[in-house]
Amino acid sequence: MLIKDVSIIEAGRLQSGRDILIEEGRITSVGSDLGRNSNEEEIIDGRGKLAIPGLINGHTHLAMTLLRGYADDMELMPWLQEKIWPLEAKITEEDVFWGVKLGCLELIRFGITCYNDMYYFPDTAACATREMGLRAFLSGVVFDMKPELLGQVEPFIRRWKGDELIVPTVGPHAAYTCSEETLLKVKEIADRHDAMIHIHLSETREEVDGFLLSKGKSPVEYLDSLGLVNERLAAVHCVWLSPEDCHLLAQRKANVISCTESNLKLTSGIAPLNTMMQAGINVCLGTDGASSNNNLSLFEEMKTTAIAQKNAYHTPANFSAEQIWHMATENAARAFRLGLGLRPGALADLALIDLKKPWFWPQSNIISHLVYSMAGGVDTTIVAGKVLMQNGVIPGEEEILEKAQERFLRLTS
């Protein structure tokens, strides 16, 4: 595949007239006039478009896209206990299949080529994701209230380990829903398979206060005492961290996935990202599920994160567009150990954005426009060298929308 005459970002500036050559799922060359001696049959006209590395959604529950708009305007625990968990008791594999496909449609439309997820029926989610062509880090959720789920973790990892697109991980829901015994078993499995641990952590003040009272430790300190805090940890939310928590996470080289819009909507709070970054934590971005966000756009997440953090610290110079852009690209690629980027040898996961949109004009600071102005316009999404969307068209989209509506009506009837 050859992408001709496309623009890219170099040193923060827009550079036009570049070609990107893709072979066997990887970028082999980036330069000018690469097509002169190329015999590529598949050529994509990149004129008027910007190529960016595929974005990584660091935390979501993709099947919950089926529940978008179902239980709005509630705090976290009532939302979970009164609405979400009762409905999830009725979730079937077919619900998950079509919910994941619906979520994949949205990710593709927002230029997201990889996502990190925990939910029920992970094998079904993996099959649906592979059919859609996206890359994903997937785990089945683990709760003590459903003890049978723990026994499904390692078989799932064995089935999918080594897959081209699906990376199996371990997903304990949270320190407050998993016993010490469960967390230690989770750690043992993760260590055995060199797998990531994906967990909600210090999301609410009540969670942190509860641990301080019952264990004399913060949730971060508690997980560290069990050996779970390391470079393979994807710690989600981290809204209520002390400076000591931040330094501990940094020392252990853990990764934090911030989900600003979901946290704001559920009134959980604003994560202390400036303190985290000063401590040296690798901070990435996630949307959370569409049931609490209510969309899966990382562009919107970037803008909201920047604005919320500027206000939290009363410093408009904090959290520049460049810093936020790095969270969604380089930081995320580092956290998930993915070789992404517009460079030779990188995975051919990228998106093309139509620059002929009013929110990109006047053409001045392209990264600022992507973070603060982007209102749509992803034209083409490519994963592992395969085109998933071109000219805004995704094959099979209509069937997925119809099936998703059927599953929602079944769940809520």
Secondary structure, 3 states (H helix, E strand, C coil): CEEEEEEEEECCEEEEEEEEEEECCEEEEEECCHHHHCCCCCEEECCCEEEEECEEEEEECHHHHHHCCCCCCCCHHHHHHHHHHHHHCCCCHHHHHHHHHHHHHHHHHCCEEEEEEEECCHHHHHHHHHHHCCEEEEEEEECCCCHHHHHHHHHHHHHHCCCCCEEECEEECECCCCCHHHHHHHHHHHHHHCCCEEEEECCCHHHHHHHHHHHCCCHHHHHHHCCCCCCCEEEEECCCCCHHHHHHHHHCCCEEEECHHHHHHCCCCCCCHHHHHHHCCEEEECCCCCCCCCCCCHHHHHHHHHHHHHHHCCCCCCCCHHHHHHHHHHHHHHHCCCCCCCCCCCECCEEEEECCCHHHCCCCCHHHHHHHHCCCCEEEEEECCEEEEECCECCCHHHHHHHHHHHHHHHHC
